[in-house]
């Protein structure tokens, strides 16, 4: 019974840690936004968008057709805007879109790194915890999948889930529990 309580506390702690990572990233982003306005870093994003615009134009002009041009157009399409004042109807790389995509990507990577570091620091493996709960409740040996995910891979996946936030942690726990229930129904 003590193992069940310990496992449940660690599962709840994983969701709590995910919330801490989410809120910490929000605070860091707010500080960054404040510094960006305070220190007038708008020129940096304008320069980045102009550089991307030049690369875009060079790539399109060099490659009249083909798969490489289509791939480049697809990758840059999320940065292109046609409704910028003074540039109506012209394909222009938006500094605001470049900024938003870059910051979103950077903070996702930062969240993943924080989540993985926390998971290894606390030695938190959600697969192992759910497996312990299953064993305590049913007294059955584990399956091969659970054994594979017990080491660093399970901890890394748990860290990625923590880094992505409380929603993915909850979904991962629910998916592991659903897999356990499906495995039980097959064994019965």
Buried (B, 14 or more C-beta within 10 A) or exposed (E): EEEEEBBEEBBEEBBEBBBBBBEEBEEBBEEBEEEBEEEEEEEEBBEBBBEBBEEBEEBBEEBEEEEEBEEBBEEBEEBBBEEEEEEEEEBBBBBBBBBBEEBEEEBBEBBBEBBBBBBBEBEBBBBBBBBBBBBBEEEEEBBEEBBEBBEEEBBBBBBBBBBBBBEBBBEBBEEBEEBBEEBEEEEE
